Amino acid sequence: MHKKPKSFDRNLIVIGAGSAGLVSAYIAAMVKAKVTLIEAQDMGGDCLNTGCVPSKALIKSAKVAHQIADAARFGVNAPAATVDFPAVMRRVRDVITAIEPHDSVERFTGLGVDCVKGYARFIDPWTVEIDGERRLTAQSFIIATGAAPLIPPLPGVEASGYLTSETLWDAFATREAAPERLVILGGGPIGCELAQAFQRLGSQVTIVEMAERLLLKEDADAAALVTAQLQAEGVSVLIGHKALRFEGGKNLFVEGPDGEKQIGFDDIIIAVGRKPRVAGFGLEELGLVVEGRLDNDEFLRTNLPHILCAGDVAGRQQLTHGGSHEAWYASVNALARPFKKYRTDYRVLPRVTYTEPELAAVGLTEAGAIAKGISFDVTRYDLDDLDRAIAESEAKGFVKILTAKGSDEILGTTIIGQHAGEILAEVTFAMKHKMGLRKILQTIHPYPTWAEANKYAAGQYGLARKPEGLLKWAERWFRWQRG
């Protein structure tokens, strides 16, 4: 039985300096709590160093290469693009360096956060030891240790030289060219983004996905458009194929509808999912880890209510902005104990897959609504009708909005097309503040913009519900007026 200290060194200790940890520490410092942020690796976590930031920098370089190759479609004759792969990877590193100050020790120290570099391990429920030396106590803790790539236990996987979304950046930093043959195991957002980027940078990419389609969590129609675009650009998409084993180092054997198949590769990126980082922090000894995950409730509290969690390690979502969202709840629930607590709300959590076309969504998909037994109506507006899309010769995609049956309450939205992530912001705002589609229709949108797609989708909703009986009376009235 552990004895609770009579006094504490800190009000809050945060373990992990990714998006969730940084926001938690920031909030604590802003309300003048004494807070320590402990990070063993680099400030900024996966997002800055191996995730969102480098991948989006890579995607931009790949997009430019594709635009040059596609220039004739716009009446521009351009010489064939030559990809300087080392320069692309240097640019990725430069982008990380430019953003690093936002998440730096210097910035957070200036905000009042005590930043400590090292590995933290719980000695008891109120004490952590850092690198086996320094000990600190706190009234509350937030675990924000993130997640790590999940590696399936396939025969021969360790000898395959596999890469992940975390390790590929160092592995490719000194390469003279993108890998000639690249296999990506997993057809989720990370797999699709990397597949398109490396195909555009000169690789021959093969995606292997066990499910019957890519982007399984997203709207089926939107996922089909992404799949079609990947295939049009030369990516080999093997859906319904299960990875079996590796042989000879650089050969993957898969099983699909036509039996077993061998795929040779120069590099393989495993992107089949991520698992919470819970080992090595003393959490198991405290009884907080259940079947490999950090057990937590709707207030982000673990089995010990003064120890909370946020971000990927909480296991509820795996988005950078989702981690920041959870950090608000975790830090407020930690610091306001026992007077106040807030239940986490994921109803309006947007997500974007940064392929081209982009796929952005918030709330429910049709499949999600059906699974929950929710009655809904669907309104769809196709971007081939949008003037801005036509002007830019990018008239592919759609806006699909789910509304509650008999109401204009927005239950969910999927947008696929150019700038989908930016277009989605207006709908996300409307959902958050409980504004229906009619409010969007009443809002003046500048012409010609991509955001008009939301207004026209709202117009489609209204058009399908026009008061036919009233319009018949209006027709009679105007006929009478004419005499």
Residue pairs with C-beta under 8 A, 6 or more apart in sequence:
2 124
2 125
2 126
4 125
4 126
5 126
5 127
5 137
7 137
8 126
8 137
8 138
8 139
9 34
9 36
9 136
9 137
9 138
10 34
10 35
10 36
10 114
10 136
10 137
10 138
10 139
11 28
11 33
11 34
11 35
11 138
11 139
11 140
11 335
12 24
12 25
12 28
12 33
12 34
12 35
12 36
12 138
12 139
12 140
12 141
12 142
12 331
12 334
12 335
13 35
13 36
13 38
13 120
13 128
13 136
13 138
13 140
13 141
13 142
14 21
14 24
14 25
14 28
14 35
14 36
14 37
14 38
14 141
14 142
14 144
15 21
15 38
15 120
15 128
15 141
15 142
15 143
15 144
15 145
15 281
16 38
16 39
16 45
16 143
16 144
16 145
16 146
16 311
16 313
17 25
17 37
17 38
17 39
17 43
17 44
17 45
17 103
17 115
17 144
18 44
18 45
18 46
18 47
18 144
18 146
18 311
18 312
18 320
18 323
19 45
19 47
19 311
19 320
19 321
19 323
19 324
19 327
20 142
20 144
20 146
20 310
20 311
20 312
20 313
20 323
20 324
20 326
20 327
20 330
21 37
21 39
21 45
21 142
21 144
21 310
21 311
21 327
22 37
22 43
22 44
22 45
22 103
22 108
22 327
23 310
23 323
23 324
23 327
23 328
23 331
24 142
24 144
24 310
24 327
24 330
24 331
24 334
25 35
25 37
25 108
25 113
26 108
26 111
26 113
27 327
27 328
27 331
27 332
27 335
28 35
28 113
28 331
28 334
28 335
29 35
29 108
29 111
29 112
29 113
30 111
31 335
32 112
33 335
34 114
35 112
35 113
35 114
36 113
36 114
36 115
36 116
36 136
36 138
37 108
37 113
37 114
37 115
37 116
38 116
38 117
38 118
38 120
38 128
38 130
39 45
39 115
39 116
39 117
40 117
40 118
40 119
40 120
41 49
42 48
42 49
43 100
43 103
43 104
43 105
43 108
43 115
44 99
44 100
44 102
44 103
45 51
45 146
46 146
46 147
46 166
46 312
47 53
47 320
48 96
48 99
48 100
48 103
49 96
50 165
50 166
50 167
50 169
51 165
51 166
51 320
52 320
53 95
53 96
53 99
54 92
54 95
54 96
54 169
55 165
55 190
55 193
55 194
55 197
55 354
56 354
57 91
57 92
57 95
57 96
58 88
58 92
58 194
58 197
58 201
59 193
59 196
59 197
59 354
61 88
61 91
61 92
61 197
61 201
62 196
62 197
62 198
62 200
62 201
63 200
63 356
64 81
65 81
65 83
65 200
65 201
66 200
66 233
66 356
68 78
68 80
68 81
69 80
69 81
71 77
71 78
72 78
73 393
74 393
83 177
83 178
83 201
83 202
85 172
85 175
85 176
85 177
85 178
85 201
85 202
86 174
86 175
86 176
88 201
89 169
89 172
89 173
89 175
92 169
93 173
101 107
105 115
105 117
108 115
109 115
116 130
116 134
118 130
118 131
118 134
119 130
119 131
119 280
120 128
120 129
120 130
120 281
121 128
121 129
121 130
121 132
121 280
121 281
121 282
122 128
122 129
122 281
122 282
122 283
122 285
122 286
123 129
123 135
123 282
125 286
125 304
125 306
125 307
126 137
126 138
126 139
126 306
127 135
127 136
127 137
128 135
128 136
128 138
128 141
128 282
129 135
130 136
139 306
140 306
140 307
140 308
140 334
140 335
140 337
141 306
141 307
141 308
141 334
142 307
142 308
142 309
142 310
142 327
142 330
142 331
142 334
143 281
143 283
143 294
143 302
143 307
143 308
143 309
143 310
143 313
144 309
144 310
144 311
144 313
144 323
144 327
144 330
145 276
145 277
145 278
145 281
145 311
145 313
146 276
146 277
146 311
146 312
146 313
147 274
147 275
147 276
147 277
147 312
147 313
147 318
148 166
148 274
148 275
148 277
149 164
149 165
149 166
149 270
149 271
149 273
149 274
149 275
150 270
150 272
150 273
150 274
150 275
151 157
151 162
151 164
151 270
152 185
152 243
152 270
152 272
154 243
154 244
154 245
154 246
155 244
155 245
155 246
156 245
156 246
156 247
156 249
157 246
157 270
159 246
159 249
160 246
160 249
160 250
160 252
160 268
161 249
161 250
161 267
161 268
162 268
162 269
162 270
163 171
163 267
163 268
163 269
163 270
164 269
164 270
164 271
165 190
165 194
165 269
165 271
168 194
168 269
171 267
172 178
172 179
177 202
178 198
178 201
178 202
178 203
179 198
179 203
179 265
179 266
179 267
180 203
180 204
180 266
181 203
181 204
181 206
181 264
181 265
181 266
181 267
182 198
182 203
182 204
182 205
182 206
182 265
182 266
182 267
182 268
182 269
183 205
183 206
183 207
183 208
183 252
183 263
183 265
183 267
183 268
183 269
184 191
184 194
184 195
184 205
184 206
184 207
184 208
184 268
184 269
184 271
185 191
185 208
185 243
185 252
185 268
185 269
185 270
185 271
185 272
186 207
186 208
186 209
186 270
186 271
186 272
186 273
187 207
187 208
187 209
187 211
187 213
187 214
187 215
187 216
187 237
187 239
188 214
188 215
188 216
188 217
188 271
188 272
188 273
189 215
189 351
189 353
189 354
190 271
191 207
191 209
191 214
191 269
191 271
192 207
192 214
192 215
192 226
192 230
192 353
192 355
193 353
193 354
193 355
194 269
194 271
195 205
195 207
195 230
195 235
196 205
196 229
196 230
196 233
196 235
196 355
196 356
198 205
199 205
199 230
199 233
199 234
199 235
200 233
204 234
204 236
205 234
205 235
205 236
206 235
206 236
206 237
206 238
206 263
206 265
207 214
207 230
207 235
207 236
207 237
207 238
208 238
208 241
208 243
208 252
208 254
208 263
209 237
209 238
209 239
209 240
209 241
210 240
210 241
210 242
210 243
211 239
211 240
212 239
212 240
213 220
213 223
213 224
213 227
213 239
214 223
214 226
214 227
214 230
214 237
214 239
215 222
215 223
215 226
215 353
215 359
216 223
217 365
218 353
218 359
218 361
218 365
218 414
219 359
219 361
219 365
219 366
219 367
219 400
219 414
219 416
220 366
220 367
221 398
221 400
221 414
222 359
222 361
222 397
222 398
222 400
222 414
222 416
223 359
225 357
225 359
225 396
225 397
225 416
226 353
226 355
226 357
226 359
226 416
227 237
227 239
229 355
229 356
229 357
230 237
230 355
231 237
238 254
238 256
238 261
240 256
240 257
241 254
241 255
241 256
241 261
242 254
242 255
242 256
243 252
243 253
243 254
244 253
244 254
244 255
244 260
245 252
245 253
246 252
246 253
247 253
250 264
250 265
250 266
251 262
251 263
251 264
251 265
252 262
252 263
252 265
252 268
253 260
253 261
253 262
253 263
254 260
254 261
254 263
255 261
274 312
274 318
275 292
276 292
276 293
276 294
276 312
276 313
276 314
276 315
277 312
277 313
278 284
278 288
278 289
278 292
278 293
278 294
278 313
283 289
283 294
286 303
286 304
286 307
287 303
288 294
288 295
288 302
288 303
288 304
288 307
289 295
293 315
294 302
294 309
294 313
294 314
294 315
295 302
295 303
296 302
296 308
296 309
296 314
296 315
298 343
298 344
299 308
299 329
299 333
299 341
299 342
299 343
299 344
300 308
300 309
300 310
300 314
300 326
300 329
300 330
300 333
300 344
301 307
301 308
301 333
302 308
302 309
305 337
306 334
306 337
308 330
308 333
308 334
309 330
310 323
310 326
310 327
310 329
310 330
310 331
311 322
311 323
311 326
311 327
312 318
312 323
314 326
316 322
316 326
316 344
316 346
317 326
317 346
317 349
319 349
319 351
321 349
321 350
322 346
322 349
325 346
325 349
326 344
329 342
329 343
329 344
332 340
332 342
333 340
333 341
333 342
347 363
347 431
348 362
348 363
348 428
348 431
348 432
349 362
350 360
350 361
350 362
350 421
350 424
350 425
350 428
351 360
351 361
351 362
352 358
352 359
352 360
352 361
352 420
352 421
352 424
353 359
353 360
354 421
356 418
357 394
357 396
357 397
357 416
357 417
357 418
357 420
358 415
358 416
358 417
358 418
358 419
358 420
358 421
359 414
359 415
359 416
359 420
360 414
360 415
360 416
360 420
360 421
360 423
360 424
361 412
361 413
361 414
361 415
361 424
362 412
362 413
362 424
362 427
362 428
362 431
363 402
363 410
363 411
363 412
363 413
363 431
364 372
364 374
364 376
364 402
364 411
364 412
365 402
365 412
365 414
366 376
366 378
366 402
368 412
369 376
369 402
369 411
369 412
374 404
374 411
375 404
375 405
376 402
376 403
376 404
376 405
376 411
377 402
377 403
377 404
377 405
378 400
378 401
378 402
379 400
379 401
379 403
379 437
379 457
379 458
379 460
379 461
379 464
380 398
380 399
380 400
380 401
380 457
380 460
381 398
381 399
381 453
381 456
381 457
381 459
381 460
382 397
382 398
383 389
383 394
383 395
383 396
383 397
383 398
383 399
383 417
383 453
384 390
384 395
384 396
385 395
385 456
386 395
386 448
386 450
386 452
386 453
386 456
387 447
387 448
387 452
388 448
388 449
388 450
388 452
389 395
389 396
389 397
389 417
389 418
389 450
389 453
391 448
392 418
394 417
394 418
396 417
397 415
397 416
397 417
397 418
397 420
398 415
398 416
398 417
399 413
399 414
399 415
399 423
399 453
399 454
399 456
399 457
400 413
400 414
400 415
401 410
401 412
401 413
401 427
401 437
401 457
401 458
401 461
402 410
402 411
402 412
402 413
403 409
403 410
403 411
403 436
403 437
403 461
404 411
407 436
408 436
408 437
408 438
408 461
409 434
409 436
410 427
410 430
410 431
410 435
410 436
410 437
413 424
413 427
413 431
415 423
415 424
415 427
415 453
417 423
417 450
417 453
418 450
419 450
422 450
422 451
423 450
423 451
423 453
423 454
426 440
426 451
426 454
427 440
427 454
429 435
430 436
430 437
430 439
430 440
437 457
437 458
437 461
437 462
438 458
438 462
440 454
440 455
440 457
440 458
441 455
441 458
441 459
441 461
441 462
443 455
445 451
445 452
445 454
445 455
446 452
